[in-house]
Amino acid sequence: MITIPDLQTALLDLLREVKGTDVKLIIGGGFGIYLKTVHVRRLGVRTLLKEWPEPRSTNDLDLFLRPELLIEPAQLKPLAEALDKLGYQAVPGAEKYQFVKPGPGGTEEGSIKIDILTGPQNRFEGTPVRADDRRARPKPSVGIHAHPVDEAPTLEEGLLPILLNGKLRSGESWQAEVFLPHPYTFLMMKLFAFRDRLDDADKEFGRYHAMDMYAILATTMESEWDQAIQFRDQYADEPYVMEGGAWSRDTFPPLTVRALSDCGKAIIIGPNCSSMNLSRPCRKCFHQRPKQMLKETERRVWTRNTFAI
């Protein structure tokens, strides 16, 4: 079974191979959420919620590439060479943007999978990159494609740099910088992933995507919440933002809750509010969850408000 330390070692091995190059990786998926949780806990800053779910297990790394790397593909050669050197193999049917490193003895158990992703298809209009729903293909080819994520128009906005520390496969200590998507970007991607799995019994009706959404919201810092409101307004006319907002309103119906905040002041939480404690009776309330509010109410209100158009 793959553990979080296994994934961290795999990522550090890759980062060591591309050190000193233009390859700067944005880490998404479950491992990105784990890194954000560790980062916020270490900082000890105020966050949207006080209670955080435990990071879920995962055996893959979602690596996002800035579109500029695909537009100028010579910059991607070190990444392609690193994947080959470290023993990653192309996944049949998803060659050049999905790779897997077999487990001990070449078995599937203990294998590590890497998905290469990038921003929306429209970022490549007027460039040599050929992009469709499935992949963005640099020209000339350097052995790396990327899966476009149209629901992430803010991929390069508000990135959070963090220093990743740990052990390489060799046992040597190593550290390198990676970037995490802004919570708004994370939520947009997870919202659509949840929607796509909501009626899929084989995927537990998207349960793990729902938990990821809760974790993203829970670890959102005060400054990030304010930025999220700005992004919502700035990108209000983006088709995927509009679609996400409409679906969110239908899925998370309006709720109005009267609650008592931890500072003792009554507040009203409703669907038209746009700030953390929504009426902001005092700054202390930012991360102090109202005592009489259920977690389900919190999740539905804040998820809905994040994407409200």
N, C-alpha and C positions, 0 to 999 in steps of 0.2 A: 504493500500500500504506500502511495506517495504521501509524504508529509510536507508541511509548510517549510521546514528546513531543507528538504530535498529540492523544492521549487526555488528557494532562495539560492541554494548552491548552484543549481542549473542556470539561473539568471546571472549570477556573479561570474560564472565561467564564460558565459556569452559576452558579458560586459568587458571582461578582461581582454577578450580577443578583439574587441572593436575599440579599445581605448585609443585616444588620440585621433579618432576619426570624426566625421560629421554625423555619425549615427547616434542620435539622442532618442532614447526609447521612452514612450508613454505607456505606462502599465495599466491595463484595464482588468476587467473580470474579477473573479473572486479573490485572486491574489492581490490585485490593486486595492480592493476594499480592505483586505487584511493589513496592507502596508499603511493605509490611511488611519486605521484604528490604532495601530502601534504608534504612529507619528503623533496623533492627537493626544493619546494617553501620555506619551513622554513629555509633550509640551505642557500638559495640565491646563489647557485653555477651556473656556466656556464653549459648550456645544449645544446643539438644538435640543437634544434629549439627554437625560442623565443615565438611562439604562440602555446598554448596547447589547445586541445579540452576539453570541460567540461566532467567530468566523467559521464559515462552512468549509468542508474539505473540497479540494479540487485537484486535478492532476494536469491542468494545462496552464499555460501562460498566454495571455492576450497582449500582444505587443503592437501598439499603434505607431505608425510612421507618419510624420508630417508629410503632407502632399508634396512639398518641395523636394523631398528625397526621391520621389518617383519621377518627378519632372526632370530632375538632374540625376539620372540613374547611376552615373559613375560613383556617386557617393554611397551607393548601396553595395558595391562589390565587397567591402570588408565584411558585411553582414552575411552575404551568401557564402563567402569563404569560411567564416567562423562556424556557421551551421554545418557545413560539410566536414570541417576539421573535428568538430565535437561529436560527430557520429549521427546527426539527425538525418532522417530519410523522408522523402516526399510522401505525403499521403495520397494513395491512388485516387484519381478523380478530383483532387484539390492540389495538384502539383504547383509548387512555387509559392503557395501562400499558406499551406498547412504542412507541418513537419512533425515527425515523431521520433523520439529516441527510445529504442527498445529497452526493456528491462533486462535484468541479469539473465544471461544465456539466450538473449534475443527474444525473450517472451514478452507478451503484452502486459502481463502483471509487472508493475513497477515502471512502466513506460511513462515518458513525459512528452506531452504534446505542446506544440507552439503554433498559435494562430497569428498570422500577420494581417493587420487591418490598417485602414487609413480613413480619411475624412470622406465627405460626400462626393458623389460622381461629378457634380457641377464644378468642383474645384479644378477639374482637369479639362474643362472646356477651353479650346484654343491652344492646347498644349499637345506635344507628341504622344502623350499617354492615351491609350485606348481603354476606356472604362465602360463597364456595363454593370448590371446588378450583381454579378458574381465576382468580378475581379477587375483591378486596374493593372494594365500591362505597360511597363515602361518601354521606351524605345530609344536606343537599342536595348535588347534584353540583357540582364545581368544575373538571371537565375532567381530573381525575387519578384513576385507579384504581391498584391495586397487586396483584401476584400474591402470594398467601399462600404462605409456606414453612413447612409443618407440621413439618419436621424440624429447625427452628431454635427450640426453646423457650427457648434461652438468648441470643436475638438481642441483648437489651439488657443482658446481663450481661458485665462485664469489658471493656467497650469501650476501645479504645486511641485516645486523641486524638493526632493528628499535625498539624503545620503544613505545608501544601502550598505550595511556592514555585515560581514559573515565570513564563512569558510568556503574556499574553493574545493573542488573535488580532490585536489592534491593535499588538502589540509591546511594550505596557506591562507592566512587572513587577507581579506581584500575588501575594498570599499569603492563605490562608484555612485555617481549621481543618476537618478532616474526621475521621471516626472509622472504625476498623477493627474487624471482629468479633473476638471472642476466638478463639484457635486451636481450642478445643473446638467452638465454633459453626461455624467454617469447616470443620472436619473432618466434622462431622455432615452438613453440606450436600454436601460433596464425596463422602462415603461413599455417599450415596444416588444422587448423580449417576453415580458410577462403577458402582454396581450396575445402574442403568437402562441403561447402555451396554455392559455387560460382554460381551454376546452380539451386539452390533451391529457388523457388519463395516464398514458405511458410516461409522461414527463411530470407526473404528480401535479397536474394543473398549474404548472409554473410556480410551485410553492417556493423553490429556492430563489427565483427571481423576486418574488414578493419580499422574502427575508432580506435579500440584497438591497432592495429599495429602502427597507426600514433601517438597515445598517448605514446606508449612505446618508439618510436624513439624520439619524442619531448622531453621527460624527461630523455633521456640518458645523463649521465655526461661524461666529457672528459675522465676520467680514464676508465670508462666503455666502451667507444667506442674503446679505445686502446685494452682493454681486449677482446672485441668482435672480433677484427681482429685476435688476437692470437688464440681464440677458433676456428674461421673459418679455420685457417691453421692447428691447432692441431688435429681437428676432421674431416679433409677433406676426410678421407677414410671411415667414418661412413656411412652406407647405407642411413640412413634418411637425413643426411646432404647432401649427393650427390643428393638424390631425390629432396630435397628442393631447392638446387641450380639449378638443371635442370628445375624444374617447375617455379622457380622465373625468370629465364632467358627467358622462353617462355611467361610468363604472364606480366612481366615488361620489355618490349623491350628496347634495348640500346638507350640512349639519349645523345646527346652532346649539351651543352648549354653554350653560352658565356654570362657572366654576370658581373656586376660591384659590387664588394663587398662594404660594408659600409665604409671601410677604403679608398675606392677610387681606388683600384687596380683591373685591369681586371684579371679574372680567367676563366679557362676552366673547366667545369664540364662534365665528360664523363664516360662511362661505365667501363673503365679500371682503374679509380682512386680508391684509397683505404683509403683516409683520409677525415676528415670532410669537409674542404673547398677544399680538393682534390689537390690543388697545394700548399697550405699553404703559401701564400705570406706574411702573418704576423700572429703572435699568436692572435692578436685582432680579427681575422676573425672567431675564433672557433665558437662563438655563434651568430655572426652577419650575419643574412641571407642576401645573395645578393639581392639588391633592385629590380632587374629586373627579378627575378626568380619566376615562378608560384609555388604555393603550390603543385600542382599535379606533376610538374617536380621534386620537392624536394623528394616527397614521392617515386616516381618510381625509381629515381636514388639511393637514400640511401637504400631502401629496396633491390634493385637488388644487390648493392655492398656488403651488409651485408652477403648475401648468395652466392656470386660469388665463384666459385671453380676454 
